[in-house]
Amino acid sequence: MKSIIRPLLWITTLYFLPLVRIAAQDAVPLHPGVYDTWHSIDKPGISATGKLVYFEQNPQYGDGKLIIHYPSTDAYDTLERAGGAQVSPGEDFLACRIRPFLRETRKARLDGKKKDELPKDSLLVYALNGKRYIYPGLKSFGIPAKSGKTMFALIDKPEPKEDTAVNDTLSADTVAVKKKVSPKKKKDKTETYLLKIIYPADSLIFTHEQVTQAVISETGASIIYATCKPDSIPVSEVMFFDTEKQAERQLFSAPGHIRNLAVDAQGGQVAFMHSSDTAKTRRYSLYYFQQSIVPVADTADTRLPAGFVPGEHGKVYFSEDGSKLYFGIAPAPLPEVKDTLTDDEKATVDIWHWRDPQLQPQQLKQLDEERKRTYLTVYHTRTGKLIPLADEMVRSVNTGFKGNGKFALGFNSEPYQVEASWRGNRYRDVYLINNETGSRELLLQRISGQVSLGNSAKYIAWYSETDSLWKTMTLKDKKITPHPAGKDIAFYDEEHDVPGLPGPAGSAGWLKDDRFFVVYDRFDLWGLDPEGKNGPVCLTAGEGRRLNKRFRNLNLDREVPHIENADGSFLLSSFDFETKDAGFRKLEGAGGGSPVSLLEGPYKYSTPVKAEKSQNLLWTRSTFSEFPDLWLSDMAFTSSGKISDANPQQKNYLWGSVEIVSWTTTAGKPQKGLLYKPAGFDPGTKYPALVYFYEKYTDQLHQYYAPKPSRSIISPTYCTSNGYVVFIPDIDYEDGYPGQSAYESVVSGTLDLIARGFVDRDRIGIQGQSWGGYQVAWLITRTNLYKAAMAGAPVSNMTSAYGGIRWESGMVRQFQYEEGQSRIGASLWDRPDLYIENSPLFRADKIETPLLIMANDADGAVPWYQGIELFTALRRLQNPCWLLNYNGDEHNLAKRGNMKDLDIRMMQFFDHYLKGKPAPEWMTKGLPAIDKGRKTGYNID
C-alpha cells in the first residue's frame, strides 16, 4: 500500500506493512501482560460516495485512535485519541471527539475527583480542505444526515478567546483539556453551554451563549436551539437559525423552561415543550411552529384523556414526510408534598399481592421507567387534529416506517402478565389503530413474536406458534391466510430444543410493492402472497436445502421500508452447515432463482455496511487465527482489499488451530465439537486438556478470540498458546433430562478425545459458565473423569432456584424451567423428581473433583446463593472447593479489574491440577477478610 503524508494536528501517518513471518521457535506464549495492548476495531463507517472510510482502533486499556482511509489514493491518516466520528453528507468535513489522555483521567480519579470534575472531551472539526478547529469541553455535536455544509456543537464555558484554524505545529499534548475550577452551581440551576454553528469549509463560526439544547434538520437547512437566561425567574427562548441565509430569528420567548426540541427533515417545522413552573415538579405544554407558533396541547386540553398532560419524558418527533408530530402524554404530575416525618418514623415496606400482574421485584426494577412512561399521541400538522394512540391498556404502538402511514399497530400484554412468570414475556393482543381518527380494532389475541405491517398498510403478517404457520391478514376484510410450508419443509425453528413451542426460522420483511412477505425456512427464502391467492414461492429455488446452506437477506439500506436493493436484487449471506464456510450471494430478483456466489470461503464475515451513494461495501472477515480486520469491496466483491491491520504483533505469539471433530455419543447419536490444538501441535505428545461447552458451538468454527481477561470462561486462544488442548462439544438435549443430555455428549466426547492419543487422561479439566456452570456441577456428581472443574454462576439446587428471582429483570425464574433453557418441561409440583434428579446439590456427597465456583453477589440472572449452597455442602463434606464472589459485579464480570483477577485465579487453578504447578497462597490458605484489598494471594510465600 502506498501512503500520502498529510500535515494534520496530532495526526500521524499510518503505514500498513506486510506481516513478517517469524519462526515458530521465536514466538512466545500469550500472557496477561499483552491484553491491554490488543486492539479492537470499533464504529467503522463509510462516507456517502465511499470517498473515505473511518474506524476507531482502540486498545483494551489505553488511548485509542481514529484512522481515516482514502480509497482513491490508498492513503491513511491517524487522529490520536479520537472517536465518535461523523462525516458530513457532502464529504467536505469530519467531526469527532478527542478524548483526554487516559493518564489524566486516571490521575483525576485517584485524586478523588467527581464525575463532572474529570477531564472533558474536545471537539475536532477536520475540514478536508485542510482547515481544522478544536474546542475543549465538548458536550455534544450534530451533523445533518442527508445534506448541508454546516454543523453545531455544544461546549462548556468558558469559550476559547477566538476561533481559528489550529496551528499544525502544535504537539499532541496540546489537545489535553486544561483543568478549570468550576464555580459551585446553585441548586436546580439549568445547565447552559456555548453553541458553535460551524461552516468548516468556509471558516465561518457563529457563537451563542446560554444555550440548553440544539437540533439540526436532516437537510441541514436549519438549526433550532433553546436558551435560558438565569434570573430569579429564568426566561427561555427558542431560536431558528437559517443555515443558508446565515440569519436567525426568535420563535418563542417566555419565563420558564424548554424541553424536547424537534425539527422536521426539511427544517421548516419545529416543536418543543415549555413549562412556566419554577418548582421541581413541572407541567409542560407542547408548541408547534411552521409559519407561526401554535399551541398544540396544554395542561387543560380537553382532547387529552382526563388528568393527562404532555409528558416531559416522551420523545417529540416528526414523521419523515412532516405530516405528523408525535409526542407522549402522561398523568399530570402531582405537586411535591413536604416531608414531615423523620426516617425512623416512616414505614418502608413492599406488599406482594397474589393478584399483582407483576411481582414486586419486577415492578421495582421498572419503577423509574413507569414514572417516566408516556403514551404516544399524534398531532396532524396539516389538519390540526390531535389523536391519542396509546393508553394504559395499549401501551406500545408501532407507527410503521418513519411514522408516515395512516395506520399503526398497538399491543397489549396486560392480560398475560401473570402467566409470564412461568411462560416468559411472550403473548400480546394486537390492535389496528387509525392515526387519523384514533379508532381502534382488535385484530389478534394471544400472539407471540412480532407482527409486521406491510408498506401499503393493506396487510399484516405474523407467526402462529400454536400451528407453526406464518399467517397474513388483509386489513380491508380481515381475511386470514395460513401459509403451509409444504412437505418436508418447516417455517419453524427446526433446531428448537427447549420445552416451549418453537418460534419461526425468521423473516426478512416486505417487498416494495407488498407482493410478498419474505420468510425463511432453515435454508431458503420464501415469498408469501399476503392475499393468499398463490402458495409460497421459494425465492432461492431450494438451492439452500440442496447445498445444505443457510441463506439470509442482508438489508443494506435502512432508509427504505422494503428489502430489495435499488436494482431489485438481494444480497444474501450464506453459511454452510457442514463446513461452516460463509460468504455472500446475489439473488437477481423475487421471481425465484438460484443465488449466484459472490464470495464464499472458510471465514466468518460481518454484515456489510454500504456507502449511501455508491456500490462500496465495508465488512470484516475472520478465522480463529485471523483478526476481523476491515475489508473494502464493490457490491460484486470482484475488487476487495484489506484496509486495516489492527494487531500485527500477533505474529510474535504462539497461536493454536481449530478443527471440527465427530464421534458417537453414549446414546448412539452422531455428535460434533470443536477441537483446538496447541501451537506447534505434536500428535506424539500427551497434552493437558480443558473441556468447555455451552449448548452448541460448532457454528463458531471461525470465531476469533482476542487475548483478553476473562468475563467468565476460558479463552481457547490463551489456553492453546500455553500448551492446552481445548475441546468444545455440542450438546443435544432431551426435555426433562438436561444433566444426562450433557453427560451423553460431553463425557463421550472427552473419551473420544482421549482415544485420539494426544491427551493425558489424568490431566483433563472442565469449565462452564451459567447454564454451562450448572452442567459442570452436575457432571462431576456422576463422573471422576475430570481432574479439576470450574463452575461459573451455577444453579446447584433447582428446587430453590425455581422460585428465585432474576434480579436484573425482577422476574421469577419459573419460566426458565417449564419452557426455557433449563428444559424440565413441568412445574416443581408436577415433577419434583426431575428437579431433584437434575440438581447437583442432592448428590454433592458423590463429588470428588476439586471445584472452583464463581458466584457474584450482584448476579442478576442466577441467584448467587446457588453457588453458596453447593460450596457449603462441599465444605462440610471436606471436598476441595473455592468460591469467588466479585463484590457488586454481574453474572458475567463487567469490571476489568475483576476480569483480570478471575483470569489469573482460574488459570492458576487449572495449571496446578493439570500441569503440576505449585498452588498459590489463595488456594492453600485462602484470603482472610482482614487481608482483603491488601494482598491477592496469587503467589506462594
Secondary structure as UniProt FT lines:
FT   TURN            9..10
FT   STRAND          11..12
FT   HELIX           24..26
FT   HELIX           32..37
FT   STRAND          39..46
FT   TURN            48..49
FT   STRAND          53..59
FT   STRAND          65..70
FT   TURN            71..74
FT   STRAND          75..80
FT   STRAND          82..87
FT   TURN            89..90
FT   STRAND          93..98
FT   HELIX           102..110
FT   TURN            111..112
FT   HELIX           115..117
FT   STRAND          122..127
FT   TURN            128..129
FT   STRAND          132..136
FT   STRAND          138..142
FT   STRAND          151..155
FT   TURN            168..169
FT   HELIX           172..175
FT   TURN            187..188
FT   STRAND          193..199
FT   HELIX           200..202
FT   STRAND          204..216
FT   TURN            218..219
FT   STRAND          222..229
FT   STRAND          235..242
FT   TURN            243..246
FT   STRAND          247..255
FT   STRAND          257..263
FT   TURN            265..266
FT   STRAND          270..275
FT   STRAND          285..289
FT   STRAND          293..297
FT   TURN            299..300
FT   TURN            302..303
FT   TURN            306..307
FT   STRAND          308..310
FT   TURN            312..313
FT   STRAND          317..318
FT   TURN            320..321
FT   STRAND          324..331
FT   HELIX           343..345
FT   TURN            354..355
FT   HELIX           360..365
FT   HELIX           367..371
FT   STRAND          375..380
FT   TURN            381..383
FT   STRAND          386..388
FT   STRAND          396..398
FT   HELIX           401..403
FT   STRAND          407..412
FT   HELIX           414..416
FT   TURN            417..419
FT   HELIX           420..423
FT   STRAND          427..434
FT   TURN            435..437
FT   STRAND          440..448
FT   STRAND          451..453
FT   TURN            455..456
FT   STRAND          459..464
FT   TURN            465..468
FT   STRAND          469..474
FT   TURN            475..478
FT   STRAND          479..483
FT   TURN            487..488
FT   TURN            494..495
FT   STRAND          507..510
FT   TURN            512..513
FT   STRAND          517..520
FT   STRAND          525..528
FT   TURN            530..531
FT   STRAND          537..538
FT   TURN            539..542
FT   HELIX           543..547
FT   STRAND          549..553
FT   TURN            558..559
FT   TURN            566..567
FT   STRAND          570..576
FT   TURN            577..579
FT   STRAND          582..587
FT   TURN            590..591
FT   STRAND          596..601
FT   STRAND          604..605
FT   STRAND          609..610
FT   TURN            612..613
FT   STRAND          617..622
FT   STRAND          630..633
FT   TURN            635..636
FT   STRAND          640..642
FT   HELIX           648..652
FT   STRAND          657..664
FT   TURN            666..667
FT   STRAND          670..677
FT   TURN            679..680
FT   TURN            683..684
FT   STRAND          687..692
FT   HELIX           698..700
FT   TURN            701..702
FT   HELIX           716..721
FT   TURN            722..723
FT   STRAND          725..729
FT   TURN            735..736
FT   HELIX           738..755
FT   STRAND          759..769
FT   HELIX           771..779
FT   TURN            780..782
FT   STRAND          788..792
FT   HELIX           798..801
FT   TURN            802..803
FT   STRAND          805..806
FT   TURN            807..810
FT   STRAND          811..812
FT   HELIX           814..818
FT   TURN            821..822
FT   TURN            828..830
FT   HELIX           832..837
FT   HELIX           840..846
FT   STRAND          851..854
FT   TURN            857..858
FT   HELIX           865..876
FT   TURN            877..878
FT   STRAND          881..884
FT   TURN            887..888
FT   HELIX           896..915
FT   HELIX           921..924
FT   HELIX           929..931
FT   TURN            932..934
//
